[in-house]
Amino acid sequence: MQKPYADLSGKHALVTGASSGIGRAIATQLHHQGAELVIAARRLERLEELASELSGARPLALDVRDPSAVQAALGQESFDIVVANAGLGRGLDSIQEGSIEDWSAMLDTNVKGLLSTIRATLPAMIAKKSGDLVLIGSVAGRQVYPGGNVYCASKHAVKAIYEALRIDAFGNRVRITTVDPGIVETEFSLVRFRGDEERARGVYEGLQALQPDDVADAVLWAVTRPAHVNIGEIVLWPTDQASTTLVRRQ
Ligand SMILES: NC(=O)c1ccc[n+]([C@@H]2O[C@H](COP(=O)([O-])OP(=O)(O)OC[C@H]3O[C@@H](n4cnc5c(N)ncnc54)[C@H](OP(=O)(O)O)[C@@H]3O)[C@@H](O)[C@H]2O)c1
């Protein structure tokens, strides 16, 4: 297979949330470019199935909500590329009717889990004065939409963490990137609506959504630029989506 981007042979890469959707596509594309992979998520059987397709990829059962487990699993490794992708949405209730349990799931995963992943892996990048840290944010980190409240807050936090990292890690030659997609067709809505397939399908109906490979393509482009180029923010939308509230459906 022809490699569309620079060769990543010899690069050690981590993708969290690699058992599904965007993370799975990023892992697959990094593998095709030659990177050695650690693929992390909670569902080990899914990771093992993916690892059987991506020879040499190492599955890692990891819940990013457990900071000690994240530190123990990742803190001793030295990655060249870290993609902090694990995340989820839960429900679309108003704040006044919202579930505190759902809020905790989103904040613990999307914000604290992302921070634990960074805390465990960034020091090694700083020590060797190179590396790519890619955050998967969202357009929900830039605009709020009805019912999006706490999910949007979690992704606004990702954008703030991205901006803070650019300052905190500055001077160490570590490149920080945030990739912020609009609607991507994945299991995201199935998780958000707790397995309600019909409701989840409705999110993508009549619309040509982004596909996980479109997001992976943006990540691959960012991490294969020359060392002096840091792609900061990539915002990608489906052509049929103008904002978080304006979607064209056939
Ligand atoms: N789909 C969209 O429209 C869209 C748009 C913008 C941004 N995003 C963001 O893209 C990222 C990936 O989402 P997706 O669309 O690919 O959804 P997805 O298909 O549901 O994949 C989510 C991934 O995150 C993992 N994950 C969830 N909780 C985790 C935890 N506690 N510990 C470790 N891994 C965990 C899941 O694995 P396990 O369940 O096996 O742990 C799964 O691999 C998320 O951060 C999401 O917010 C999605």
The ligand as an SDF file (V2000), in Angstrom:
LIG
                    3D

 48 52  0  0  0  0  0  0  0  0999 V2000
  -18.6280   11.3180   16.6320 N   0  0  0  0  0  0  0  0  0  0  0  0
  -18.6540   12.6310   16.6240 C   0  0  0  0  0  0  0  0  0  0  0  0
  -19.5660   13.2390   16.0260 O   0  0  0  0  0  0  0  0  0  0  0  0
  -17.5580   13.4140   17.3040 C   0  0  0  0  0  0  0  0  0  0  0  0
  -17.4090   14.7620   16.9620 C   0  0  0  0  0  0  0  0  0  0  0  0
  -16.4160   15.5050   17.5710 C   0  0  0  0  0  0  0  0  0  0  0  0
  -15.5910   14.9250   18.5030 C   0  0  0  0  0  0  0  0  0  0  0  0
  -15.7540   13.6100   18.8530 N   0  0  0  0  0  0  0  0  0  0  0  0
  -14.8520   13.0470   19.8520 C   0  0  0  0  0  0  0  0  0  0  0  0
  -14.1130   12.0120   19.2610 O   0  0  0  0  0  0  0  0  0  0  0  0
  -13.6480   11.1170   20.2710 C   0  0  0  0  0  0  0  0  0  0  0  0
  -13.9160    9.6890   19.8210 C   0  0  0  0  0  0  0  0  0  0  0  0
  -15.3280    9.4950   19.7190 O   0  0  0  0  0  0  0  0  0  0  0  0
  -16.0060    8.6020   18.5790 P   0  0  0  0  0  0  0  0  0  0  0  0
  -16.9100    9.4840   17.8230 O   0  0  0  0  0  0  0  0  0  0  0  0
  -14.9870    7.8070   17.8520 O   0  0  0  0  0  0  0  0  0  0  0  0
  -16.9580    7.6620   19.4990 O   0  0  0  0  0  0  0  0  0  0  0  0
  -16.9450    6.0810   19.7700 P   0  0  0  0  0  0  0  0  0  0  0  0
  -17.0450    5.3460   18.4740 O   0  0  0  0  0  0  0  0  0  0  0  0
  -18.0020    5.8540   20.7940 O   0  0  0  0  0  0  0  0  0  0  0  0
  -15.4950    5.8400   20.4090 O   0  0  0  0  0  0  0  0  0  0  0  0
  -15.1760    6.3190   21.6970 C   0  0  0  0  0  0  0  0  0  0  0  0
  -13.9030    5.6460   22.1800 C   0  0  0  0  0  0  0  0  0  0  0  0
  -13.5680    6.1520   23.4750 O   0  0  0  0  0  0  0  0  0  0  0  0
  -13.3150    5.0600   24.3350 C   0  0  0  0  0  0  0  0  0  0  0  0
  -13.6000    5.3770   25.7320 N   0  0  0  0  0  0  0  0  0  0  0  0
  -14.7420    5.8770   26.2550 C   0  0  0  0  0  0  0  0  0  0  0  0
  -14.6440    5.9710   27.5860 N   0  0  0  0  0  0  0  0  0  0  0  0
  -13.3920    5.5130   27.9140 C   0  0  0  0  0  0  0  0  0  0  0  0
  -12.7090    5.3350   29.1330 C   0  0  0  0  0  0  0  0  0  0  0  0
  -13.2670    5.6650   30.3140 N   0  0  0  0  0  0  0  0  0  0  0  0
  -11.4420    4.8450   29.1020 N   0  0  0  0  0  0  0  0  0  0  0  0
  -10.8650    4.5160   27.9200 C   0  0  0  0  0  0  0  0  0  0  0  0
  -11.4730    4.6520   26.7250 N   0  0  0  0  0  0  0  0  0  0  0  0
  -12.7280    5.1350   26.7370 C   0  0  0  0  0  0  0  0  0  0  0  0
  -14.2140    3.9280   23.8190 C   0  0  0  0  0  0  0  0  0  0  0  0
  -13.6740    2.6650   24.1720 O   0  0  0  0  0  0  0  0  0  0  0  0
  -14.2280    1.6740   25.2920 P   0  0  0  0  0  0  0  0  0  0  0  0
  -15.7090    1.8710   25.3720 O   0  0  0  0  0  0  0  0  0  0  0  0
  -13.8190    0.3200   24.7780 O   0  0  0  0  0  0  0  0  0  0  0  0
  -13.4990    2.0710   26.5370 O   0  0  0  0  0  0  0  0  0  0  0  0
  -14.0830    4.1390   22.3090 C   0  0  0  0  0  0  0  0  0  0  0  0
  -12.9300    3.5050   21.8330 O   0  0  0  0  0  0  0  0  0  0  0  0
  -14.3580   11.5310   21.5550 C   0  0  0  0  0  0  0  0  0  0  0  0
  -13.4780   12.2910   22.3490 O   0  0  0  0  0  0  0  0  0  0  0  0
  -15.5050   12.3950   21.0560 C   0  0  0  0  0  0  0  0  0  0  0  0
  -15.9040   13.3260   22.0320 O   0  0  0  0  0  0  0  0  0  0  0  0
  -16.7240   12.8390   18.2640 C   0  0  0  0  0  0  0  0  0  0  0  0
  1  2  1  0
  2  3  2  0
  2  4  1  0
  4  5  1  0
  4 48  2  0
  5  6  2  0
  6  7  1  0
  7  8  2  0
  8  9  1  0
  8 48  1  0
  9 10  1  0
  9 46  1  0
 10 11  1  0
 11 12  1  0
 11 44  1  0
 12 13  1  0
 13 14  1  0
 14 15  2  0
 14 16  1  0
 14 17  1  0
 17 18  1  0
 18 19  2  0
 18 20  1  0
 18 21  1  0
 21 22  1  0
 22 23  1  0
 23 24  1  0
 23 42  1  0
 24 25  1  0
 25 26  1  0
 25 36  1  0
 26 27  1  0
 26 35  1  0
 27 28  2  0
 28 29  1  0
 29 30  1  0
 29 35  2  0
 30 31  1  0
 30 32  2  0
 32 33  1  0
 33 34  2  0
 34 35  1  0
 36 37  1  0
 36 42  1  0
 37 38  1  0
 38 39  2  0
 38 40  1  0
 38 41  1  0
 42 43  1  0
 44 45  1  0
 44 46  1  0
 46 47  1  0
M  CHG  2   8   1  16  -1
M  END
$$$$
